[in-house]
Amino acid sequence: MKGCSTPFMGVVGTCHTWTDPSPNLCHNLSKFWNDKFRSYEVKDGCCSFYKHSSCRQRFFRARNRKDDWIKVGQRHEISSFKCAPTCEELQNPA
């Protein structure tokens, strides 16, 4: 799963790839990445993205897709994510 931040005040946006995150395990974003995602890309699986740490209040799921500009109300609001090989395998649906 790859996430990117927005360029801010002349600083180029940054991207990071989380390689093979543990399946169906919640990943809290570090202080650097918390509430910074403006885009994402999910390859070979499904990920759920959450407003709060500990995978609380799911925003959306993405299966093998990307979005270069997450919609308002979710952009810069993601604090955690969870991935699995299929969307059906993800727990904590909403």
N, C-alpha and C positions, 0 to 999 in steps of 0.2 A: 504494500500500500504506500502510495506517495502522497505527501501533502506539501502545499506551497503557501508561503505568506505573501502579503501584498507589499510592493515597494512602498517605502515611507520616507518622506522628506529627503529624497535624493539617494536613499539606500536601496540597492537592488534587492528585489524579493529573493527569498531563499527557499529551496526545496530540500526535502529529506525523504528517503525511502526506508520504510520499516520492512526489512527483509524477513519473510516468513514469520510473521507474528504468531505466537502460540495460538492454536485454534480455540475459539470460543472462550478466550481469556481476556478480561478487560485490561486495556492498556491506557493508563492515565498519561496525558501529555505532560511533558516537562514544562517548567515555568517559561522557557523560551518559546515553546509551541502553543501553550494554552491560549485559547481565544485568538489564534493568529491565522488559521486556515482560510484561504480565499479560494483554493482549488484543491482537487484530489484526483487520484487515479487508482482504480482497483483492477488488478490483473489476476486471473486464475483463481477467482473466489468471490466471496461476498463479504462486505463489511457494513456494520452499523455504526453511525456517528451520533454522539451524545452531547447534550448541552453541559452536563455536569460531570465531575469526576466520578469514578466507580460505576460508570456506564448507567447513569440515571438520566431520564427524560430523553428518549431517543428522538433524534431529528428525522433521519432517513436511513435507508439501506441502499447500497450500490453493488451491483453484480457485474463484474467485467466491464466497467465503464469509467468515464472520467467526466469531470465538469470543470471548465476553466474559470468559472465565476459562480460560486455558490450563491444561492438567492439571498436577498436581504432578509434578516431575521435569523439566519443560520450562519452567514459569513462572519468570520471573526468571533464565533460563539462556541466552537467545538472544543471540548475539554477531555474527551476520551473516545475510544473506539474499540470495536471487537470484530474480529474476522473469523471466517470458517470457509471450508471448501464450497459449501452451498448455503444459501440463505435459510433453508429449512433447518440447518444445524445450529443456527444462532439461537441462543437463549435470551431471556429478558426482552420480550417483544416490544414493549412500549413503556 
